[in-house]
Amino acid sequence: MALVFGRIRITQPFAHWHQAFVAHGPARRAHGIEDVLCAPVIGSQEVIYVVRTDNPRLVHDMSWSELARPHIEASGHVLGSEVYTVCEEITGFVTDETQDLT
């Protein structure tokens, strides 16, 4: 699985955006996208969210879906502000510096 970190600008307060994000959760889960976390960026009208999926491209595609667009715009998400970073998920997080992660 991959972790997708998304950073977006919002025009509404975080609580408003978060309510819409949670309401859209069943649609993401139906497409194999699992929410990991989301949080407001301190000192900025932005949000960072992290999801887990086998299909990272779908995270972007769902944001731009014509069906989802009214919901996304109403949430305060500024379409076009997205910055995505896709990371390989490492399971069994290692805290001992002597262990090899390869």
C-alpha positions, 0 to 999 in steps of 0.5 A: 500500500502507498501513503498519499499525503495531500496538502490543500488550501481551504476557504472555510474554517477547518471544522467546516472542511473536516465535516465534509471530509468525514461525510465523504469517507464512505465514498473513499472507502468504497474505492479502497482509500483508507483515511489515516489522518488530517490536520490544519496547518498552523498559521495557514489556511491549509490542511494536510491529510493522509490516506492509504491506498493501492491506487494513489492516482485515484486520490487525485482523480476523485478530487476532480470527479464531476460527481464529487466536485459540488461536494468538494467545492462546498467544503472549501477545498480550493481545487487546483491547490492540491500538492500530493506526495506518494510514499511507500508505506513501511510496516513495522516502524523501526525505532532502533537505529541499528536495524536495517530498513532494506 
